[in-house]
Amino acid sequence: MSVNKEALFEDSSIMRAMLKLAVPTVMGQIILVIYNMADTFFIGMTESNVKITAVTLCMPAFMFLTAISNLFGIGGASVISRALGKKNDDRARYTSAFSFWGCFAAVLFYSALVFIFMDPFVDFLGGSYHLQVHALASQYIMITIVAGGLFTSMGVLMSHLVRSFGMAVHASIGVMLGGLLNIGLDPLFMFVIMPQGYEVQGAAYATAVSNVVSFIYFLIILAVYKKKNIPVSIKLTKHSFQWEIPSKVLNAGLPAFVMTFAENLSYAILDNLLSAFGTAVQAGIGVAKKINMLSHSIVRGIAQGALPLIGYNYSAGRRVRTRQIVRTVGFVATGTAAVATVLIFLFAPQLTDVFLKAGDPALDYGAVFLRILCVGAPFSALAYTFISFFQAVGHGWESLLLALLRKGILDIPMMFILLPFLSFYGPVSATPVVDVICSIVAVIMFFTFSSKHLSKNKKRKIYNAEKNCYEVENTDGVY
């Protein structure tokens, strides 16, 4: 790793280092959400709730690609950052190769399953009550997941790997490149290239093409920086399966995978439950979810951007600095989410009006759903912070527990519990309630861990490549 990157991780002030890593990541996440919202915006111009519903109910299936990317990307980033903290460039290099090809194989398997079980899969997502919704959703999924899913997932994966080496700007440029291109291509494919009535397919093609370009960008960045003393590689060798690299990557990445998977499984179940109330309700929740994703994406960007900083300092023995970093990240993430909550709550009708035509019943449903969902943002910000912390320091089981509490264990049963009492508002209300519970558990778990492991610094173990072993750094452990 270059001297500049060491200075960023070790010597910069916490706020400066966090902002330098997190701000590009946040910008990338915002663009990612905006381009997800672009499909809904342009589809909304057709004034067809059927088409809006078809695109929005595909979101969980599409976002599962991100879950796979997070499994190998965030897991790989955690192992890489800790390897760099111990000066073990070889371990970082072998880890990047394992993460790359592991993600590649997993996405191919997922795409094949979707292709084989397309009809029951779309029904599960909420397309069983309307034949046209089912048909349009199937076509969208065929293009974006079966044909283009590999490029989407690999682009997200490489953004995590590039960020783990301190190159947050390049990571975010790749994400933003795909997002901005998608926004530009949407109207071109939907209203120019494709004939009238094929807007959903046009949006799908725009998404697929933009992600191919993003993937190519990352390949170029990896090729360039491999020659600049950055220990990154996609060449798979037997060493990528040694030093417990596969188990460490999967252990650190599993919570991120479970969190994204469970979140989208939860959304799929929510869509399925609301599908019985008509396309207006489905369109309303679809728009509300996408708008609410904006505040969550900012928080995730802050947490993910700081992950290499946390992992590096923890591995380097700078335990007091690690604790200070986590507290700073939590403060910034929660404060940002609180501001977003206030703004979204105040302007919910105006925000949903951007995507839905005036007088459409879906507009009123969407505004109410959005206000319900946004209340949980500050609490989920705390949960994200501590989930990322446990991922960064290699404590995957703690992170996994929090991820499952936030999405899966509590919220899905609560949807069914609240449904008879609050009708279609009940399942939506389960999200903020569970966010509060999960944030409380996360705070307790972090401070319990902090009192045992982050109260004082430790001497750093540095990898000696010539001797193929770790040696204790000659230091008093004071940083």
N, C-alpha and C positions, 0 to 999 in steps of 0.2 A: 504494500500500500504506500502511496506517495506521502511525502512529508506534509503536504498541505492538508491531506485528509486526516493525518494524525493530529495536526494542530487543531483541526475542527473538532475532533472527538475528545481531545485531551485538554487543550489549553483555552479554547473559546469560552466565553461566559455561557451559562446554561441557556438563557433566553436567546442569545445570538445563534448558538449552535442549533437549538430547536427550531427557530424560525427559518434558518437557512435550509434545514432538512424538510421541515413541515410545510412551509409556504408553497413551494413548488408542488408538493404532494397534494395539498389542499386544492390548488388551482387545477391540477389534473383531475381530481375527484369531482370538482364542480363542473368541469367541461364534460366529464363522463355522464353526470346526471343530466346536464343540459341536452346532450345529444340523445339520451334516453327519452327526455321529455319532447325532443324535436319531432320524433315519430308521432307522438300523441297530438302535438300542436298541429302538424300538417294534416294528419288524419282528421282532426277536428274540423278542418276547413271543408270537409265533405259533408258535415252536419249529419253524420250517420253514427248513431250510438252502437250499431252492430259492428261497424269497423273499429271504433274506439275500443269496444269491449274485446274484440278479437286480438288487437295488438297488446292491450294491457294485461290480459290474462296469460299472455306468453311470457311476461316478465320473469316469473319464478323459474321457468325452464331455461330462459336465456341467462339469468343470473347464476344458475347452477354452474355454468362455465367458469364464473368468477370463484365459486366455491372450490372447484378443482385447482384453479390457479393459486388460490390462497393456501391450499394444502401444501403444495410444493414451493410456492413463492415466499410466503411468510415463514414457513418452516425453514426453507433454505436460507432466507435472509437472517433468521435468528442464529443458525449454525455458522454462517459466514461471518457475521459481525463478532461473534464470540471467538472465532478462529483468528480474526484479525487482531482482536484485543490481546491474544497470546502470541502474535507474530507468526502464526502458522499459515503461511500463504498457500501451501500445498493443500491443506484441508479445505480452505476456501475455494480453491480451484476445482477440486474433485466434487465438492458439494454443489457448485453451480452446474456441473455437467449432469449429476444425478437428478437434480431438480428439473432441469430442462427436459430430459428424456422421460422422466417419470410422469411429468405433466402431459407430454406428447402422447404417451401410451394411454393414459387415463381418459383424455378427451376423445381419442379415437373410439375407445370402448363405449363411452357415454353416447356419442353420436350414433354408433351402430345400434345401441339399444333403443334410442328414440326413433330411429328409422323403422326398426322391426315392430315396435309396439306403438306406432303413431296414434292410432284411433283411441285406444284406451287411455293413452297418456294425455291427449287433449281433453278427453272427457273428465279425467281426474282434475285437470286444471280449471274446469268450470265450463267446458264447451259442450256439455251434454244436453242442455236445455234449448239450444237454438242451432238448427242445422247450418245456417249460413255462418254463424260465429265459428262453429266447428271447422267448416271448410276453409275459411280465411285464416284461422289460427294454424291449421295444419300446413298451409302454404307458407306462412311466415316462418314457422319452425323449420320447415324443410330447407329454406334458404339460409336462415341465420344460424342454425345449429348443425343440421346434418351436413350442409355444404360449407358453411363459413365458420363453424364453431371452433375449429382448430386454430385459426388465425386470431380469433377473439381471445381465446384462453391463453395462447402462447404470448400474445402481446402484454396481457396483464401480468403473467408470470415474469417476463423479462423486466417489466417496470420494477417489480419487487427486487429482483436480483441486482439490477443496476443501482437501485437506491441503497442496497446493503453495502456497496462499496463507496458510499458517500456522494454519488452522482445523482442527487435528487433532481437537479434541473433537467438532466437528460431523460430521467425516468418520466418526468411530467410532460416534457415536450412530446415524447412518444404517445402518451395518452391523449394529450390535447390535440395533437396532429390528427389522430383518428377521429376524435370528437368533432373538431371543427370541420373536417372534411365531410363527416356524416351530415352535419347540419346543412352544408352547402349542396350535397348531393341529393338530399331528400326531395326538395321541390323539382330538381332536374329529372330524377327517376320517376317520381310520382305523377307529375303533371306534364312532362315533355316526352320522355322516352317511352313510358308505358301508356297504353290506351286508357281512356276514361273507364273507371270501374275497377282498375287494377292498382289502386293507390296503396293497398296493404303490401302487395308484392313489390311495388316500387320502393317502399320504405325498407323492406327487407334487403333488397339488392344494394341500396345505399349503405346500409349498416355493414353488410358483408364486404363490400369493396373498401370501405374506409378502414376496416380492421386489417385487411390484407396490407394496406399501405403502412399502418402502424407497426405491424409485425416486421416488415422489411426494414423500417427505420431502426428497430432494435437490433436486428441482425448486423446492420452496418455499424452501429455503435459498439457492439461487442467485438467485432472484427478490428475496429480502430483502436479501442482501448486495451485489447489484448497485447498490443505492441507497445504500450506505454506504462509498463511496470504495474499493471492492474491484474491481480491473480484471478482472472475469470476465464472460463473455458466451457465449451459445450461438447468437447471430445470425451466420450464415455470410455473409461478404462476400468480394469478390475479394482483400482484404488478407490473408485467412487462407491464401492460396496464394502470397503474396509473402514476401520476406525469408528464403527457404529454409525456411519454417516446416514444410511437409510432410516434407521430407527430414530436417530436424533431429529432428522428433518420431519419425519411423519409425526413424531411426538410433539414437536413445536408447532407444526402446521395443522394438526388435527383440530384443535379448538377453533381456528379460523375457518376451516372447512365446515365443521359442525355448525358454527354460528351462521355462516352464509347459507348452508344447506337447510338448517332448521328454520331460518328466517323465511326462506322462499317456500319451504314446505308449509309453514304457517300461513303465508300469504295465499298459497294455492288452496288451502283448506278454507281460508276466509272467503276467497272468490267463489268456491264451491258452495259454501253456506249461503252467500248472498245471491247466487245465481237464481235461486228459487223465487226471488222477489222482483225479477225482471231486469232488462238490459239497462234501464235508467239507473238503478241502484248499482249495478256492476260497473257502469261507466263512471259513476260518481266516485266509487271507492278506487277505481283504477287511476283516475286523475289525482285524487287525494294522496294516494301512496307515492306517486311519482313526485309530486311537489314536496311532500314530507321528506323524501329521500335527500333533498338538498341539504337540510341541516345535518342529517346523519352522515352525509358524505363529507362535510366539513370536519366533523368530529373524527371520523375514521381517518381522514387525511392527516390530522394532527397526531393521532395516536400511531398510525403506521409510519409517518415520517420520523417520529422520535424513536421508533423501535431499534434501529441500528445504533443510535446514540446510547440507549439504555443497555443493550447487549454488550457493546464494546466496553463501557465503563464498568459494568458488573464483572465481566470476565477479566478486566485489568486490575481488579481488586479495589477499585474506587467506589466503595459501597456507600459512603456518605454522599458523594456526588450523585450516585445513582438514585438514592432516595430523594434528593433535591430535584433531580430531573423529573421524576414521576409526579412529585407534587406540583411542579410548574406546569407540566403537561395537563394534569387534572384541572388545575385552576383555569388555564386558557381554554381548554375544551368545554368545560362546564359553563364558563362565562359566555363563550361564543354561542353555545346551544341555547342558553337562556335568552339572549338577545334575539336569536332566530325564532324562538317560541313566541315571544311577544309580537314580533312583526307578522309572523304567519297567522297568529290568532286574530290580530286586528284586521288584517287584509285578506282573510280567507276567501270571501266572496269575489273580490277583485282578482285573486290569483286563479281561482277555478274558472272565472269568466274568460280567461285567456284561451282556455282549451275547449270550452263548451259554449254553444250558442245561447243567446238570451231567450228566456222562456222555457228552456229545456228543464224538465224535472231533475235531471242529473246534476244540474248546476247547484240546486239547493242541497241535494244529498251530499255532493262533493264538498261543499263549504263546511257542513256540520262534521262530516267524517274527518276533514283536515284539521279542524279545531280539536277534535278528540285525540287524534294521533300526535299532534305537535306537543301536547302537554308533557309527554314522557321524554322529550329530547334531552333536557338537562340531566335527568337521571340515567339515561342510556349513555350519556357522555362519560359519566363516572365509571360505568361498567366497561365501556370500550377502553378507557385508560388503563384499568387494572388487568383486563384481559390481555392487552398488548404487553403490559409489563411482564406478566407471567410467561407469555410467549418468548419475550426477549431474553429472559434469564434461563430459559430451558425448563420451566416448571409447567409442563403441558397439562398435567391432570388438573391443577388448580384452574388453569385457563379454560379447560374443557368443561369443568363443572359450571363455571360462570356462564359460558356460552350456552350450555343446555338449560340452565335456569332461565336465561333471558328469552330463549326461543326453543320451545319443544316441551319441556317438562311441565311448565306452568301455564303458558298462554293458550296452548291448544285445548286442554281440558276446560280452561276458563271460558273459551269461546262458546262451548256447548252449554256450560252452566248459565252464562248470561243471556244466551239466545232466547229462552222462554220468557225472561223477565223484561228485556229491553228490545225485543224484536231484532231487526237487522243492525241496530246500534250496539247491541250487546257484544257480538264478536269483535267489533272495532274497539270497544272500550277495554277489552282484555289487554291490549298492548301497553297503554300507559300504566295500568295497575301493576303489571309484571315488571315494567322498567323500574318502578319504585322499589319493589321487593328485591330485585337483583342488585340494584345499586347499594342497598344497605348491606347485603351479604358481601359484596365486593370490597366495600370499605373495611369491614371487619377482617376479611381475609388478608388484605394488604397490610394493615397495621399489625396483625399478628405475625406475619412474615417479616415485616420491617423490624420489629423489636428483636427478632432472633438473628436476622442475617444482614441487616443494613445499619446496625448501630455503630460499627467501626470498620475502618479499612483493613484490607488484607494484602499480604505480599502477592505480587503477580508472578504467575508461572509463564515463562516464555519458551516457545518451542525452539529447540536447537536442531536445525535440519541436518547438520553434519553427524550428530550423535543419534538422531531420530528419537529424541526424548524431550521432556519438558524440564526446565531448570528454574529454580526460584530466583527471581530478580534480586540483586543485591541492593535492597532498599529498606528503609525503616517502615515502609507502609504508610507514610504520611503524605497525603496529596493536597 
